[in-house]
Amino acid sequence: MFESFFPRPRLFFLSVVIYAGLCSFVWYNFNVQIGEFLGFDLSPSKPVIGIGHFVTSSFLLFYLYYITCCGLFAAFWFKLARHPWQWWSIIGSMLILFSTYFSVQVSVAINNWRRPFFDLVQRALGDSASQEGETIEIVKQQDAILSDTTVMYDLIIIFAEIAFLAIFVYVMTRFFVSHFIFRWRTAMNDYYTGQWETVRKIEGASQRIQEDTMRFASIMEDLGVSVVDAVMTLFAFLPVLWALSVHVTELPLVGVIPHPLFVAALLWAIFGTGLLAIVGIKLPGLFFKNQRVEAAFRKELVYGEDDDTRAQPPTLKELFANVRKNYFRIYFHYMYFNVARMLYIQADNIFVYILLVPTIAAGAITFGILQQILTAFSQVSNSFQYLVNSWTTIIELLSIHKRLASFEAAIRDEPLPAIDQLAT
């Protein structure tokens, strides 16, 4: 699964984790010194509103640092263990990581935009409400309205610029990712078909090569990008949520605690992850077995196309009964899993508002700050809830991995995994 696409995968992924941690440590502890050495002005300043956010000195320095670190890592592996797919597996992964980082920064740029825009909305609505029943000078009122209107239109144009940039990056990324996934599938296809005589007798071997390889590559890419996106979102928004916590002094029932928004997001995510892990523990095995019974039914039908003695009604009835039985078991277990999942998701929609009730009631924050808090909390909470949001996909991946693991065992002349030795 990995050896076909990545050079020496165990060592490779271990080196990725260690090297990424080292590069992150250097960046977050010494980026100012590196910037000063290279002549970048990294003095603290107010957030830049608009696409200028992406070309500040700190961003330009990061682009240079990222390219340098990636270039050194790629050169090391190109020298250590050459691989026919190294440009796609190594350089391609680096491009996807950078695109993910850039997408997270788009969210940060939009969050910076929210405060001035919604503060302006609040001021305009507040002024309108305060003017009811009052006599004011018409000329001054019109000047103020024209000024606020101009600024609002300017901010909307700025939002459109950020949005169009995000659309362009998203479209180009999806195009590249589609090719990345198919290259990975091609690598696995070449690897497994080269071992066809060894694996051909495994139940559903043709489906595992034709379908499971594509699904495995696609899901691994989706989950991998989701993990990186979650981590990068935490790095981007945790400082924002940490800073915004100064506006929230206490939580309902809990009272005053340090950095209440951060603590609440962490504990809420841990609760949701643990809940779904417990209620969904049976699903991976059921999905694996479902692929087996479907493959047995389909295989008999295929044999029946060329052999009159195969695919007889009693045999098909028995095979389809196995399909039916397993699907009904999946439906039952998914029923209570979905109850728990939807209860948590619906509670999550109002959780942050419950936390902010005392602060909102006290009038301690503006509408713009409220919007920033809602966005930052949502981003951090969703990052912590990676397993919650991806659990159904992870279940499918585990079932596919179990099926392809049988190929790996057969190629290495090892006993099949225990679940593949069970009768359907």
N, C-alpha and C positions, 0 to 999 in steps of 0.2 A: 504493500500500500504506500509506503513512504520511500522505500529503497529505490523504487523505480523512478522517482522524480527528484529526490534530494540526495546529495552525496553523504554517505555514512550517517544516516539519519539520527541515530542515538547521540553520537558525538556532535553532530551538527546542531541539533536543537538545544543540547546542553550548552554549547558555546554561544548560541543565540541569547539564551537567558542570562548567562554570566556577562557577556559582552554588552548587552543592552543595559543591564544593571550598572556596570562600570561606567558606560557612557552617560547614563542618566545621573549618576552620582557626580561625575565631573561637571556636567552642565549645570545642575542645580546648586552646586557649591562654588564653582569657579567661573561661571559665565561672565561675571563682571570683569574679572581679571583678564580673561581671554579677550573680551571686547575691547578693553582699554589697550591691550597689547596690539590689537589689530586696528586700533584707531576708531572704534565705534563709540558713539555717545549714548551711554545707557543710563543717564541720569533719570530719576523718577519723574514721571509726567502724568497728566490726566489721560484717561483712555481716549484713543482716537476714534471718532464716530465716522464710520464709512469704510470704503475699501482701502483707505490709507492705513487702516489697522494692520494690513498684511505686508506693508513695506516700511514699517518703522525699523529703527536700528536693531532692536532686539530680534525682530523677525528675520532681517537680512543676515544677522549673525547666526541665528539658528539654522537657516537654510545652508549656509556655508559649513557649519559644524556637522549637520546631518550628512551632507554629501561627502565630507571628509571621512567620517566614521564608517559610512557604508562602503566607500571606496576601499578603505583599508581592510574591512572584513571580507569583502568580495575577493580582493586580491589574494588574501590569505587562503581562502578555500579553493580558489581557482588553481593555486599552486599546490595545495596539500592533496586534494582529491578531485581531479577533473571528472566531470560528469556530462553526459550528452545533453542533459536538460538544465545545466547550471545557470544559463542566462535567464531562463524563465523562472526556475525555482528560487534562485537567490536574488538576482536583480529585479525580477518581477515582484517578488514578495516585498522588497524594499520600496518599490513604487506604490504598491497598494498600501503599505504602512504610512507613507508620506501623504497619500491622498486621504487616508482616514484621519490623520492629524489635521490636515487642512480643513476637512469637513467639521471637525470639532471646533476649530478656530472660527469658522463661519458662525457657529452657534454662539460663541463668545462675542463676536462682533454684533450680532443681532441683540444679544442681551445688553451690551453697552448702549445700543440704540434705544432700548425700551425706556430707560430712565428719563432722558430729556423729552421724549415724545409723550409719554403718559403723564409726566409732571405738567407739561404744557396743556394736555387735555384736562387735567384736574383743575388747573388755574383758569382755563377758559370756562369750564362748567361752573366753577366756584364763583367767578366774576358774574356770570349770567344769573346765578341764583341770588347773589347779593344785591343785584340791581333791581329786583322786583320791588315795585312800590317806591323806588327812589327816583329823584329828579337828578339827572347827571347831564353834564355838558356834552352835547351830541358830537361835536368835532373831536373831542378827546376820545370818546368811545369809539368812533369810527377809526381813528388812528391806531388805537390799541388792537382793534379787530383786524385791521389790515396787516399790522405787524405780526400778530400771532398766526394769521392765515398764511403769510409768506413763509414763516419758519416751519409751519406744519407741512406745507407743500415741499419745502426743501428736505425735511426729514423723510417724507414719503419717497422722494426721489433717491435719497441715500439708501433707504431700505431696498428699493428696486435694484440699485446697483449691486448691493450685496447678494440679493436673490438671484440675479442673472449670473453672477459669478459662481454662485453655488450650483445653479443648474448646469452650467458649462462643465464644472469639475465633476459633477455627478454623472453626467452623460458619458464623458470621456472615460471615467473610472469604470463604469459598468461595461463599456465596450471592451476595455482592456481586461477586466476580470473575466468576461465571457471567454476570451481567448485563453486566459490563464487556466481556467477550469478545464477547457477542452484539451489543452496540452497535458495537463495532469492525467486526464482520462486516457489520452493517447499513450502516455508512458505506462500506465497500469495495464492497458489493453495489450501493448506489445510484450510486456513482462509475462502476463498470464497466458496469452495465446502461445508464447514460446514454450510454455510448460503444459500444453493442452493434454498430451498423452498421460501426464501424471494426475491431472485434476478432473479429467473428463467424466469419471465415474461418480463424482460427488453429486448428491441430489441438487438439481437446479443449476448445474455448472454453467450452462449457456447463459442463463439469466444473470448469474453473478458476474460474469464477464461483460455481458452486453449492457446491463442496466445498473447493477450495483456500483460499478466503477465510476460511472458518471455521477450517480447520486452521492457517493462517498466524497468525490472531489468537490462537488458543489457545496455540500453541507459543511465539509471541513473548512472551505474558504469562507463561507458565511459565518460560521462560529468563530473562526480565527479572527476575522475582521471585527466581529462583535466584541470579542475579548479585548482586542487592542483598542477599539473605540471606547469601551467602558473604562479601561485604564487611563487613556488619554483624556477622557471627559473628566475623570476624577482629578487628574493633575491640573486641568484647566479651570474647573469650577469649584474645587474644594477651597482654594484661597478666596474665591468670590463669596461662597457661602460662609466661610469662616469670618470674613470681614463684615458681611451683612448681619451676622449674629449679634452685633453690637446694638442693633435696633430692636432685638427681641430679648427681653430680660428674664422672662419666665415662661414656663409651660403649664398648661392645665394639669391639675392633680399633682404634678411633680414639683412645681415651684421654680425657684431660681437655681440654675446650674450653669457652669461654664459652657459656652458655645452650644446652646440648646438645639439649634437647627441641625448641626452636624451630628450630634449624639442621637437625636431622634431619627434621622435618616438612616444611620448605621443600624440601630436596634430594630427598626421597622423592616429593613431589608433582610437582616438575619432571621427574623421571625418568619417572613414569607418564604425564604429559601428553605428553611428547615421544614416548614409545613408541607410544601409541595414535594420535597424529597421523600418524605415519609408516605404521603398518600399515593405517590406515583411509582413506588418501588417495584411493583409487579409488571409495569408496562413494557420495559425493554425486552424481557423474555417472551412476552406474548407477541410482540411485533416480530421477533425473530421466528417464532413458530409459525406465525401467519405466512411469512415468506416461504416456509417449507411446504405447508399444505397447499398453498396456491401453486407452487412449482410442481408438486406431484400431480395435481389436477390438470395443469396445463400440459405437462409432459405426456400424460396418457392421451389427451386429445390430439397432440401432435403425432404420436405413434399411430393413432387411429386413422389419420389421413392416408397412410400408405399401407396399413395392415388391417385387413378385414376382421381379424380375430381380436384386435385391441379396441379399447374404448367402448366396451359393451355396457349397456345400461346399468346392470348391477354394480359393475366396477365404478362407473362414473358416479352413481348414486352414493356409494360408500365414500369415495374421495371428496365429493361435494359436501357430504355430511360433516367431514372433518373441517372443511372450510367454514361451514356454517357454525359449527360448535366453537371454533376459535374466534370468529368474528363476534359472536354473542358474548363470549368472555371478555373480549376487548371493550365492547360497548358497555358492559356492566362496570368494569374497572374505570373506564373513562368517565362514567356518570358521576361517581363520587369525587374523582379527580377534578372534573370541571366545576363541580359545586364549590370545592375548596378554592380553586383558582379564581373563579369569577367573584366569589365573596371577597377574596383578598384584593383583586383588581378594583372592584367598586369601592371598597373601603379606602384604597390608596388614592382614589380621586378626590376625597374630601379630607384626607389625613392632615395635609399641610394647613388647610383652613382651620381645622380644629386647633392646631398648634398656635395659630396666629390670632385666634379670637380675642384673648386679653390685649394683645398689642393693637389690633385694629380698633377695639372698643375704646381704648385709651387715646386713640388718635395720635399714636407715637410715630407713625410713618406716613409718607406721602404715597400717592397712587403709583408713581414711578418706581419708588423703592419696593412697593408691594409686588409689582410686576417682575422686578429683578429677583426678589426672593422666591416667588413662585417658579420662575424659570430655573434658577440655580438649584433650588431644592429638588425640582423634578429631574434635572440632569444628574445630580449626585445620587438621588434615590434610584433612578433607573439603572445607573452604573452598578450600584450595590446589588440591584435586583437582577443581575445578568442571568443567573440560573433560573429565576422565576420566569423571565421573559423568554428564555431559550429552552425551557425544559422539554416541551414536546419535540423540538428539533433534536435535542440531545438524545431523547429516547429513540428516535428514528436512526440517528447515527450509531448508537450502540448496537441496534439490531443489525445494521449493515456491516458494522465492524465484526460482529460475531460470525456473519456469513463468510466474509472475506478471510477471516482468520482460519477457516477450514482450508482454504487454498494454501495459505502460508504453511499450515501443518503438513498438508499433503506434499508440497514441494520439498519440504525438509525431511520427508519420510518420518514424521512424528504422528502419534495417535491424534485423531480428530478431537476437538474440544468436546467436553462432556455433553453439552447441550445438542451437539450435532450427532451424537451417538444414540440419542433417545428416539424412540419410535414416535411418529407423528400422532 
